[in-house]
Amino acid sequence: MLDYPAARAVAMVVQTGSFDGAARALGVTPSAISQRVRQLEDRLGTVLIDRASPCRATAAGAAICRHVELVGLAERDLMAQFPASSATPDRVTLSVAVNSDSLATWVLPALIAYAREGGVLLDIAVDDEDHTTDWLTSGRVVAALTSVAKPVQGCTTTALGHLRYHATASPAFVQHHFAQGVTPATLGHAPALTFNHKDQLQQLWVHTVFGQRLALPTHWLPSSQGFVTAALQGLGWGMNPLPLVQDHLTSGQLQELIPNTPLDRPLFWQINRRAADPLQSLSATLRRHARAALV
């Protein structure tokens, strides 16, 4: 059987980023944490912690962390069946991966509602919606919000809807760069906004509307709200999620480059099968918020 105090020590080192932090969290000495981690590594025959600054889990260590997380969720549900018990289960930290635009628009209220109801702590990883499944595959999270419909091995998938995007810019930007219309030629000179090197939304919109890919001059800006601010101030044009720009479109502070050309991105909730039952409440909360926010 797994040495659970040692496994929890591994998980806490990863959470806090150091052996000293894990010692403070668990109320023991740093040497005790080091001994527990080393003994578990010796027993399993592999390194679990990359002793860097901050400390990080190896692939094997990540698997241990997720196992501790799943056991904690199961124990929390088990103890709920014994309301008269004086035993208090350890606080569970729930690790999930989400895309930045969903975090900025609709998913955070759902996660907050669940955290308050379930008494869990949140460890939210942010990545492009095409790549959040990588976090599931590597075992770094137990659930992910993703654009990928095909389930990761060991996971189940639920379709949530589509997050709608519009190609938007300020009226002054449109007048300056697109006085002759929005065409492949004018798009080749007008600065775009790109979240990071994984962000393909601008290219997807261009390909959807014009049937071709272009070399777009771009500003790199890894912030969902920053995209809106930059568009409002005329820095560039970008694909903004409708919930963030609806009021600006209505007021005329922003406008679509080409009217009625939205880009809808599908979103799926992928969750480790072992976590599906303990996290039924979270999945239900996400579906409820998705129905209100997504197309």
Residue, then its C-alpha position, 0 to 999 in steps of 0.5 A: m500500500l502507498d505510504y500516504p503521509a509520504a505521498r501527501a508530503v510530495a503533494m505539499v512540496v509541489q503545492t508550496g514549491s519548497f520543503d520548508g513550505a510543506a513542513r509549515a503546512l503539515g506541521v512537521t520539520p523540513s527534515a521530516i518532509s525530506q525523509r518522507v519524500r526520499q523514502l517514497e522515491d526509494r520505494l518507488g524507484t524514481v524521482l518524484i520532486d525536481r529539487a529546483s526553485p520552486c520545487r516541481a513534480t516530475a511526471a511520476g510525482a505529478a501522478i502521486c499528486r493527482h492520486v492524493e487529490l483523488v483520495g482526498l475527494a473520496e475521503r471528503d465524500l465519505m466523511a460527509q456520510f458521518p456528520a457526527s464524526s469529530a474527524t476532519p478530513d484534510r482540505v483538498t486542493l482541486s487542480v483544473a486547467v481552463n482557457s484564459d477567455s473562459l476564465a475571464t468571462w464565465v467559468l470562474p463564478a462556477l469554480i467559486a461556487y463549487a469551492r465555497e460549497g465543497g470546501v476545496l481549494l483551487d489550483i487553476a492552470v491557464d492554457d490555450e483551449d487547444h492545449t489544456t488536454d496536455w495537462l490531463t495527459s501529463g497528470r497535472v490536473v484532474a479536469a480541463l476545459t478544452s476545445v478537444a472533443k476526443p476524450v483523453q485516455g481515462c477521462t470522460t467528455t461533456a459538451l458545454g456549448h460554444l464561446r462566441y468571438h467577434a473580430t473587433a477594433s475601435p472605429a478610429f482603427v477601422q477608419h485608419h486601416f480599413a478605409q478601403g474595406v477589410t480585405p486580405a491586402t488590408l489585413g496584411h498591414a493592419p496590426a492584429l492582437t495575438f494572445n501567445h504563440k498558441d493562439q490561432l483565433q485570428q488566423l482561424w477567423v481570416h481563414t473562415v472569412f477569406g479561405q486563406r491564411l495570411a502573415l498578420p503583423t501582430h502585437w503579442l498580449p497574453s491577457s483577455q482583458g488586455f485584448v479588450t483594452a488594447a482594441l478600445q485604445g486602437l492598438g490593434w484588432g483581435m478576436n474578443p469573446l462576446p461577453l467581454v465586448q457586448d457592451h462596447l459593441t452596443s455603445g459603438q466603442l468597438q465595432e466588428l471588422i465585418p458584421n455578422t462574422p462570428l467565430d464560435r469555439p466549442l468547449f468541452w469538460q474533460i474529467n478524470r473518470r476517478a474524479a467524475d463521481p466526487l466532482q458531480s456537483l462541480s460538473a453540474t455547476l459548470r453545465r449550469h453556468a455554460r447554459a447561461a453564457l455559451v452559444 
